[in-house]
Each structure stands twice: as structure tokens, then as C-alpha cells.
């Protein structure tokens, strides 16, 4: 991905998807979090690979300038702000050769603590209700979505298929929005409940590659489709069907149609 494409992609995420990672620093002052990287491969997860092959760093941007969220870490990415805006989940590496692991930082100046880990990379954490989180870990060469208590403890696998899967958002109704493959190298958007039940495709047309889904304040799902942003709208039944007369008392005239 070129530097220009990377910049546009990150700006799009800031505008569309990263409305939550903001922190009220003082009256009239607003801070936000963003990830900077020299190289970003948004679909590398389809092959179980690293999206940030040359590293990344989360920055805090505010009226006074910008600074790294965790300057002592070799790499950081995937910032997710808590519901009360007091904590941040992120994927991080303390040392360059470490695997990505899941950490939490209290704002504004807390010490990072590891809340989830694995024998391989763990990335893309998101907060769930009841002091839980959802994230994905590479297990046996593929990314598998899991949930776990923030206090630590055993994690619960949510996906079991052969395809890689990573979460992208937690919807208002409690379902987890995630992306996985539909066929070979074709990303698609799915949902699953936090107990692992009810996995389904968000839409079943599967026309084009879709990924990076996020729910915005309107309730719409915004996602990346090709080189542009798109959103899901309600489907309309097609074609229009005639209503036959005489089939029941009070039936409408034949000229009426069902939309």
C-alpha cells in the first residue's frame, strides 16, 4: 500500500470508525488516538500474516501536539477506548521480537498491564459489557476470535472454522462484528454473539470483497469495498408481485401491487 493510500485509509478510519477512541482532556479540548505505520497491509490477516510488517505506534493527538501512547513499547496498534473513556485496550510488543499481545492502559497516565496473551500473535481487542473483551489470536497458523474476562482467566473461542477471522466492532445489540474469508481470499463481514452462538453473514449477496466494518452513530455499518467506503442499506424485495383477487374476503383489486 502506498503512503498516500495509507494516509487516506487511516483518515477514513478516524472519521468513520474511530469515533470512540477520543478522550475529553479538559473543557473545550479533545484528544484522539491513531495508529501510524510505514507499511500497512489491511488484508494480510486473510493469510494469517501481520498487517504491520514494519511495526506501528499508537499516538495521542491533542491541542498541545502529539505523543506516543506507550513510548516504552517497541510497537502498538488497534487502540480501543472503554465505554467510560477511562481505559484503552491495544495490541502491543514490549520488545521488537515479541509477539503481539493484548494490553490495557488507564488514562491519562496509567501503567500498561497485559490482559490477554497467547503463544503467538493476539490482536484487535475490543471491550465487551460485563468487564470482558473480545480479540483474536493466531492458533495453529490461523486467527481465531476469543472472548475473556478483563481480570484474566480462561478465554472462550468464538470461531471454529478453517478461515482466519478478526473482530472489527461491537454492535449496539451486543453482537460482535467480524471479518473472515468467504471463499479464497475474499473477505466478508459476519456477526457472532459473545457466547459464540449465532454466527451469520451480515449480508448474503457476497458480490464484492468487504472488510473493516464499523457501526457509526446513525446505526449504519460502514465498511471498505475495493478502494472506497460503502454502507449497508435495507434491502428491497424484488420483483414486485401482483396480488390476486378473490383469494380471501376483502382482497384488493388486481391492479394493486406489493412493494
Backbone torsions as a table, in degrees:
resi	resn	phi	psi	omega
1	UNK	NA	132.2	-178.8
2	UNK	-71.1	164.4	178.8
3	UNK	-61.5	-40.2	-179.3
4	UNK	-66.2	-44.0	178.8
5	UNK	-63.3	-39.2	178.8
6	UNK	-62.3	-45.4	-179.4
7	UNK	-61.4	-45.6	179.6
8	UNK	-62.9	-39.9	-179.6
9	UNK	-64.7	-44.7	-179.4
10	UNK	-68.1	-38.2	176.8
11	UNK	-63.2	-40.5	178.0
12	UNK	-61.4	-42.0	178.7
13	UNK	-64.4	-39.2	179.2
14	UNK	-62.8	-42.5	-176.7
15	UNK	-74.6	-42.6	-171.4
16	UNK	-94.7	-48.9	-170.4
17	UNK	-101.6	-26.7	-172.3
18	UNK	-99.7	39.3	177.4
19	UNK	-71.4	-22.7	-180.0
20	UNK	-78.1	-40.3	-179.1
21	UNK	-70.0	62.2	173.3
22	UNK	-126.9	151.3	-175.5
23	UNK	-131.9	128.2	176.0
24	UNK	-78.9	103.5	-175.3
25	UNK	-81.6	-38.7	180.0
26	UNK	-163.1	161.0	178.5
27	UNK	-52.9	126.4	-179.7
28	UNK	80.6	1.0	-179.4
29	UNK	-119.7	134.4	-178.7
30	UNK	-128.0	132.2	175.5
31	UNK	-112.4	152.8	173.1
32	UNK	-140.8	160.3	-179.2
33	UNK	-106.3	143.8	173.6
34	UNK	-148.9	161.0	179.2
35	UNK	-107.7	130.1	176.4
36	UNK	-112.1	138.7	-178.9
37	UNK	-154.4	145.7	176.2
38	UNK	-76.2	-16.4	-178.7
39	UNK	-153.3	125.8	-178.7
40	UNK	-128.8	125.8	178.1
41	UNK	-118.0	90.8	-170.6
42	UNK	-62.9	-22.4	-178.4
43	UNK	-109.2	14.1	179.2
44	UNK	-61.2	-28.8	-179.0
45	UNK	-61.2	-24.1	178.6
46	UNK	-58.9	-29.9	178.9
47	UNK	-103.6	10.5	-178.0
48	UNK	72.9	21.8	-175.7
49	UNK	-102.2	173.3	-177.1
50	UNK	-81.9	129.9	177.5
51	UNK	-73.8	-19.9	-178.5
52	UNK	-121.6	73.2	-174.3
53	UNK	-64.4	-20.1	179.5
54	UNK	-114.3	21.8	176.7
55	UNK	87.4	172.2	-179.7
56	UNK	-160.1	165.3	-179.3
57	UNK	-149.5	130.1	174.7
58	UNK	-81.7	133.3	176.9
59	UNK	-117.8	150.2	171.2
60	UNK	-103.3	124.0	-179.5
61	UNK	-113.9	130.8	179.5
62	UNK	-149.9	-170.8	-177.7
63	UNK	-60.4	-31.7	-176.7
64	UNK	-88.2	3.4	-178.5
65	UNK	120.9	-150.6	-178.2
66	UNK	-140.3	154.9	179.2
67	UNK	-156.5	156.5	178.9
68	UNK	-63.8	142.1	177.1
69	UNK	-67.0	-42.1	179.8
70	UNK	-131.8	81.5	-174.5
71	UNK	-63.1	-21.3	-178.8
72	UNK	-79.9	-9.4	-177.9
73	UNK	-89.5	146.7	176.1
74	UNK	-71.3	-30.1	179.9
75	UNK	-156.4	149.8	176.2
76	UNK	-153.7	149.4	-179.1
77	UNK	-165.1	175.8	172.6
78	UNK	60.8	48.5	178.6
79	UNK	-66.8	136.7	176.7
80	UNK	-137.3	121.4	-176.8
81	UNK	-85.2	142.2	178.5
82	UNK	-69.6	166.4	-176.7
83	UNK	-63.7	-28.7	179.1
84	UNK	-96.9	6.0	177.5
85	UNK	63.0	23.2	-178.6
86	UNK	-105.2	-11.2	-177.0
87	UNK	-139.9	157.9	179.0
88	UNK	-131.6	128.7	168.4
89	UNK	-92.2	145.5	176.4
90	UNK	-158.0	160.7	171.1
91	UNK	-93.9	133.1	-176.1
92	UNK	-147.2	159.3	172.9
93	UNK	-123.9	122.0	176.0
94	UNK	-70.6	-37.3	178.9
95	UNK	-125.5	153.7	-174.9
96	UNK	-55.1	-34.3	-176.7
97	UNK	-91.6	0.8	177.5
98	UNK	-69.2	158.9	167.8
99	UNK	-78.7	154.5	171.2
100	UNK	-62.6	132.1	177.0
101	UNK	-133.2	167.3	-174.9
102	UNK	-98.6	128.1	-177.0
103	UNK	-128.1	160.3	174.4
104	UNK	-130.6	140.2	-179.7
105	UNK	-127.7	130.8	173.7
106	UNK	-82.1	138.8	-179.4
107	UNK	-95.6	151.1	2.2
108	UNK	-89.7	-19.3	-171.4
109	UNK	-131.7	39.5	-177.8
110	UNK	-77.1	169.7	176.9
111	UNK	-94.9	132.5	179.8
112	UNK	-63.3	141.8	173.6
113	UNK	-131.7	139.7	-179.2
114	UNK	-79.5	127.1	-177.4
115	UNK	-111.1	-16.6	177.6
116	UNK	-157.0	144.9	-177.8
117	UNK	-153.9	169.2	177.7
118	UNK	-154.7	176.5	179.5
119	UNK	-73.9	-14.1	179.3
120	UNK	-131.7	-164.8	-176.7
121	UNK	-65.9	137.0	170.9
122	UNK	-124.3	128.2	-171.5
123	UNK	-140.9	177.5	170.9
124	UNK	51.6	59.8	178.1
125	UNK	-79.1	148.9	175.0
126	UNK	-141.8	147.1	177.9
127	UNK	-77.1	140.1	170.3
128	UNK	-114.4	160.4	173.9
129	UNK	-61.5	166.7	176.0
130	UNK	61.1	38.7	174.8
131	UNK	54.4	48.0	174.4
132	UNK	-126.1	168.7	176.0
133	UNK	-139.1	160.3	173.0
134	UNK	-121.9	145.3	-178.3
135	UNK	-159.4	-178.4	175.9
136	UNK	-132.5	141.0	178.3
137	UNK	-125.5	145.2	175.8
138	UNK	-82.1	118.6	-178.3
139	UNK	-127.7	119.3	-178.7
140	UNK	61.9	30.5	176.8
141	UNK	91.0	-3.1	179.5
142	UNK	-129.7	151.0	178.9
143	UNK	-81.8	127.4	-177.8
144	UNK	-123.3	128.0	-178.8
145	UNK	-78.0	136.9	-179.1
146	UNK	-137.3	157.2	169.6
147	UNK	-122.1	155.9	-176.8
148	UNK	-160.8	159.8	173.9
149	UNK	-71.2	144.9	176.3
150	UNK	-65.8	-24.7	-179.7
151	UNK	-78.7	-4.1	-177.2
152	UNK	101.8	168.5	-178.5
153	UNK	124.3	-176.1	-175.4
154	UNK	-68.7	136.3	178.1
155	UNK	-90.9	155.9	-179.0
156	UNK	-112.3	116.9	176.0
157	UNK	-65.1	136.9	179.0
158	UNK	-109.8	-21.2	178.0
159	UNK	-124.5	143.4	-174.7
160	UNK	-130.4	0.4	-176.9
161	UNK	-72.1	173.6	-179.8
162	UNK	-78.3	-15.6	-177.1
163	UNK	-85.4	153.4	173.3
164	UNK	-69.1	149.7	179.9
165	UNK	-149.4	138.3	175.7
166	UNK	-138.5	141.5	179.4
167	UNK	-75.8	151.5	178.1
168	UNK	-124.1	-22.4	-180.0
169	UNK	-167.5	164.1	171.4
170	UNK	-114.2	118.8	-174.4
171	UNK	-76.9	165.4	-179.5
172	UNK	-62.4	-29.3	-179.6
173	UNK	-85.6	5.6	175.8
174	UNK	95.7	-13.2	178.1
175	UNK	-71.7	154.2	177.6
176	UNK	-98.2	124.0	175.4
177	UNK	-86.1	128.6	179.3
178	UNK	-143.4	165.5	178.8
179	UNK	-118.6	141.1	178.6
180	UNK	-150.6	177.3	-176.9
181	UNK	-84.9	142.6	169.2
182	UNK	-120.9	99.2	-171.3
183	UNK	80.5	-168.0	-176.2
184	UNK	-79.5	119.8	173.2
185	UNK	56.1	32.3	-179.9
186	UNK	-120.4	100.1	-177.6
187	UNK	-71.9	143.2	179.7
188	UNK	-141.1	159.6	-176.1
189	UNK	-103.5	131.6	-177.2
190	UNK	-131.9	171.0	172.5
191	UNK	-132.3	155.6	176.1
192	UNK	-152.9	146.4	174.6
193	UNK	-77.5	159.6	-173.3
194	UNK	-70.3	-7.2	173.6
195	UNK	-97.5	3.8	178.2
196	UNK	92.8	0.1	-178.7
197	UNK	-93.2	164.7	171.5
198	UNK	68.1	35.4	176.5
199	UNK	-68.3	129.3	177.3
200	UNK	-156.8	156.8	174.5
201	UNK	-72.1	139.4	179.4
202	UNK	-66.5	-36.2	171.8
203	UNK	-137.0	151.5	-173.2
204	UNK	-109.4	9.9	-179.6
205	UNK	-77.9	-32.4	176.3
206	UNK	52.4	39.8	-176.7
207	UNK	-72.4	-47.1	-175.5
208	UNK	-138.8	166.1	-179.8
209	UNK	-64.4	132.1	-179.9
210	UNK	-135.3	135.7	179.9
211	UNK	-159.9	173.1	178.0
212	UNK	69.1	31.8	-176.7
213	UNK	-67.9	136.2	174.7
214	UNK	-140.8	145.1	175.1
215	UNK	-92.4	127.5	-179.2
216	UNK	-99.5	179.4	-171.8
217	UNK	-61.3	-25.9	178.1
218	UNK	-74.1	-13.7	-175.1
219	UNK	95.6	-11.0	178.3
220	UNK	-70.7	154.0	173.9
221	UNK	-98.7	116.3	176.4
222	UNK	-99.8	139.3	-177.5
223	UNK	-149.8	169.0	177.5
224	UNK	-92.7	129.8	176.7
225	UNK	-132.5	107.8	-174.8
226	UNK	68.1	-123.3	179.8
227	UNK	-106.7	16.4	-176.6
228	UNK	-131.7	167.7	173.1
229	UNK	-94.8	147.5	179.5
230	UNK	-143.2	171.2	176.3
231	UNK	-142.5	153.5	176.7
232	UNK	-80.7	135.3	172.4
233	UNK	-123.2	161.6	-177.5
234	UNK	-61.6	136.0	178.9
235	UNK	-75.9	151.1	177.9
236	UNK	-113.0	132.9	-179.6
237	UNK	-65.9	131.6	178.6
238	UNK	-137.6	147.2	-6.9
239	UNK	-80.1	174.8	173.7
240	UNK	-69.4	137.8	-175.1
241	UNK	-109.5	137.6	177.6
242	UNK	-73.1	150.3	175.0
243	UNK	-101.3	117.9	-179.3
244	UNK	-74.3	141.9	178.0
245	UNK	-89.0	159.8	174.2
246	UNK	81.6	-0.7	-177.8
247	UNK	-83.3	-19.8	176.7
248	UNK	-157.9	156.5	-179.5
249	UNK	-59.9	135.5	178.0
250	UNK	78.7	15.8	-179.9
251	UNK	-62.6	144.7	-179.2
252	UNK	-71.3	163.2	176.6
253	UNK	-59.9	158.8	-176.6
254	UNK	-61.1	-28.8	-175.3
255	UNK	-68.2	-19.2	-178.9
256	UNK	-71.7	151.7	-177.6
257	UNK	-129.3	159.5	173.4
258	UNK	-102.5	126.5	177.9
259	UNK	-85.3	NA	NA
